[in-house]
Amino acid sequence: MGHRILIAEDEPKLRSILCDFFISRGDTPVPAADGMEALELAQAQEFDGVLLDIMMPRLDGLSVCRALRKNSDVPIIFLTALSDEDDKLLGYELGADDYVTKPFTMTVLYAKLKALIRRSRGDVMTEDRLTAGELSVRLSSRQVEVAGREVELTPKEYSLLVCLMRNRNTVLSREQLLVKCWGYDYEGEARAVDTHIKRLREKLGDAAQMIRTVVKAGYKLEV
């Protein structure tokens, strides 16, 4: 299941690009063309994350952040062309979780927001353990359990599982998985991912249903 993301950006083209990108990742973006509209939407609806441009008409992003933090701890990332340290410090003091300076890379912005959402929900219970449904991975010992039953995985299967769990509900392409699990210098076929995913599913039993194939896109661990 995707997340509901409030996207407050007064530049129409960038706002449209952001919305299209999040839709392509299975999320539900809600656009706002100015700060006042963003604040009204945030006060009327529940959002999993908020992207706020700082320089907006009617009400700037800093003022929106200040108002939201009175009764909400929703993850907030500022989108800004400002690089002055004082502006960033003020944003953090008002409760922003992170800054992304324009121009930015969509995938980096997406990864930052998703990481903030996961942390805000407490999905990663401890630094040493990842959990998702009946799946549990202890990183220090590389121990994998399904409903309390220990499962033996090969190094590549383990790496794929950890990567998917750390990016839960996020579609990862075969190329992304190759880079994360095989390394930048891997010269084999991307379809190697399919083979290892198949074997991983066979070993996970009922928990394998969480690993979803997204046609023409890749894979995701859906929780």
Legacy VTK file of the C-alpha trace (Angstrom):
# vtk DataFile Version 3.0
C-alpha trace
ASCII
DATASET POLYDATA
POINTS 223 float
0.000 0.000 0.000
1.362 3.414 -0.940
1.457 6.577 1.127
-0.515 9.821 0.958
1.906 12.641 0.286
1.083 16.347 0.416
3.096 18.159 -2.253
3.135 21.930 -1.765
4.935 23.555 -4.691
3.868 26.762 -6.449
5.699 26.038 -9.722
3.131 24.103 -11.829
5.587 22.084 -13.898
7.614 20.859 -10.927
4.448 20.151 -8.959
3.148 18.007 -11.833
6.466 16.155 -12.179
6.528 15.395 -8.458
2.948 14.123 -8.497
3.581 11.923 -11.535
6.697 10.473 -9.932
4.945 9.530 -6.702
1.994 8.070 -8.607
4.437 5.890 -10.561
5.713 4.552 -7.233
2.217 3.601 -6.067
1.658 6.570 -3.764
-1.196 9.078 -3.630
0.106 12.638 -4.016
-2.152 15.557 -3.128
-0.989 18.812 -4.758
-1.166 22.303 -3.277
-0.319 25.422 -5.298
0.412 27.714 -2.342
1.050 27.655 1.374
-2.472 28.472 2.461
-3.928 25.639 0.385
-1.286 23.280 1.785
-2.128 24.194 5.371
-5.857 23.780 4.795
-5.343 20.362 3.219
-2.999 19.227 6.001
-5.464 20.285 8.672
-8.374 18.547 6.958
-6.722 15.280 5.908
-4.228 12.709 7.161
-0.899 12.499 5.318
2.058 10.156 5.688
4.549 12.772 4.514
4.751 16.410 3.408
6.953 18.099 0.805
7.035 21.863 1.338
8.465 24.488 -0.957
9.728 27.381 1.166
9.002 30.284 -1.177
5.245 30.095 -1.862
2.519 32.713 -2.285
-0.065 33.533 0.383
1.873 31.614 3.053
5.493 30.501 2.954
6.635 26.975 3.755
8.236 27.973 7.056
4.915 29.322 8.302
3.126 26.164 7.150
5.649 24.009 9.001
5.293 26.089 12.162
1.499 25.700 12.062
1.618 21.947 11.390
4.016 21.257 14.221
1.497 22.575 16.749
-0.442 19.321 16.511
1.283 16.979 14.055
4.552 15.040 13.826
4.110 14.127 10.141
7.499 13.882 8.340
8.268 17.166 6.547
10.912 17.806 3.896
11.558 21.327 2.630
12.115 21.845 -1.097
14.184 24.962 -1.502
16.511 26.900 -3.731
17.946 28.488 -0.595
21.306 27.174 0.549
22.010 29.639 3.347
22.811 27.827 6.587
20.675 30.193 8.667
17.601 29.350 6.589
18.192 25.644 7.119
18.726 26.071 10.855
15.483 28.019 11.117
13.665 25.263 9.258
14.994 22.609 11.614
14.077 24.734 14.616
10.512 24.941 13.300
10.338 21.156 13.074
11.395 20.203 9.537
12.899 16.728 9.247
15.116 17.359 6.232
16.015 19.713 3.367
16.393 19.014 -0.334
17.965 21.826 -2.336
16.831 22.488 -5.909
17.709 21.129 -8.382
17.386 17.676 -6.863
17.187 14.064 -7.993
13.724 12.526 -7.708
15.020 9.183 -6.492
17.021 10.819 -3.699
14.049 12.895 -2.587
11.844 9.798 -2.679
14.307 7.724 -0.665
14.660 10.431 1.982
10.923 10.826 2.441
10.306 7.081 2.567
13.044 6.658 5.177
11.463 9.384 7.312
8.040 7.758 7.019
9.421 4.366 8.035
11.179 5.832 11.053
8.103 7.805 12.093
6.064 4.584 12.091
8.691 2.634 13.961
8.916 0.000 11.239
12.548 -0.683 12.074
12.204 -1.823 15.680
15.904 -1.781 16.570
19.120 -1.134 14.727
19.867 -4.861 14.767
16.475 -6.265 13.770
14.212 -5.742 10.770
10.640 -6.979 10.902
7.813 -7.183 8.400
4.759 -9.237 9.252
5.996 -12.695 10.275
9.435 -11.993 8.820
12.288 -11.133 11.138
15.957 -10.537 10.333
18.698 -10.094 12.926
21.429 -8.205 11.106
24.311 -8.951 13.461
23.907 -12.725 13.100
22.242 -12.722 9.650
19.510 -14.874 11.188
16.221 -15.002 9.279
13.000 -16.253 10.837
9.463 -16.736 9.512
6.867 -17.021 12.295
9.648 -18.077 14.660
11.039 -20.700 12.271
14.644 -20.161 11.211
15.229 -20.077 7.446
18.570 -20.734 5.758
19.306 -18.329 2.906
22.243 -17.978 0.547
24.214 -14.696 0.779
22.454 -13.258 -2.301
18.992 -14.309 -1.085
19.756 -12.717 2.281
20.954 -9.491 0.656
17.828 -9.289 -1.508
15.551 -9.848 1.474
17.285 -7.202 3.600
17.203 -4.721 0.703
13.475 -5.286 0.160
12.726 -5.029 3.884
14.658 -1.794 4.238
12.700 -0.354 1.306
9.312 -1.818 2.162
6.345 -0.720 0.052
8.809 0.761 -2.443
9.250 -0.664 -5.931
12.884 -1.516 -6.674
13.887 -2.200 -10.256
16.040 -5.195 -11.161
18.869 -2.776 -11.917
18.593 -1.191 -8.467
18.644 -4.598 -6.808
21.667 -5.624 -8.864
23.584 -2.546 -7.752
22.603 -2.978 -4.094
23.163 -6.744 -3.900
25.705 -7.553 -6.622
27.612 -4.278 -6.823
28.257 -1.595 -9.438
30.719 -3.718 -11.372
28.357 -6.641 -11.977
28.266 -7.508 -15.684
25.686 -10.317 -15.721
22.035 -10.304 -16.740
19.408 -8.416 -14.756
17.258 -11.552 -14.901
19.576 -13.082 -12.303
17.419 -11.168 -9.831
14.339 -13.121 -10.934
16.055 -16.454 -10.278
17.115 -15.474 -6.769
13.730 -13.945 -5.954
12.063 -17.211 -7.001
14.329 -19.233 -4.697
13.833 -16.730 -1.876
10.049 -17.037 -2.167
10.271 -20.829 -2.053
12.113 -20.651 1.270
9.879 -18.034 2.918
6.680 -20.090 2.728
3.526 -18.078 3.461
5.588 -14.914 4.044
6.627 -15.023 0.372
3.320 -13.407 -0.583
4.679 -10.086 0.694
7.243 -10.021 -2.113
5.241 -8.656 -5.022
6.214 -8.564 -8.672
5.413 -5.189 -10.240
5.054 -5.714 -13.990
7.665 -3.848 -16.054
8.994 -2.219 -12.883
10.596 -4.676 -10.469
9.814 -5.988 -6.999
8.629 -4.687 -3.653
8.014 -6.021 -0.173
4.442 -5.027 0.533
3.427 -4.720 4.162
LINES 1 224
223 0 1 2 3 4 5 6 7 8 9 10 11 12 13 14 15 16 17 18 19 20 21 22 23 24 25 26 27 28 29 30 31 32 33 34 35 36 37 38 39 40 41 42 43 44 45 46 47 48 49 50 51 52 53 54 55 56 57 58 59 60 61 62 63 64 65 66 67 68 69 70 71 72 73 74 75 76 77 78 79 80 81 82 83 84 85 86 87 88 89 90 91 92 93 94 95 96 97 98 99 100 101 102 103 104 105 106 107 108 109 110 111 112 113 114 115 116 117 118 119 120 121 122 123 124 125 126 127 128 129 130 131 132 133 134 135 136 137 138 139 140 141 142 143 144 145 146 147 148 149 150 151 152 153 154 155 156 157 158 159 160 161 162 163 164 165 166 167 168 169 170 171 172 173 174 175 176 177 178 179 180 181 182 183 184 185 186 187 188 189 190 191 192 193 194 195 196 197 198 199 200 201 202 203 204 205 206 207 208 209 210 211 212 213 214 215 216 217 218 219 220 221 222
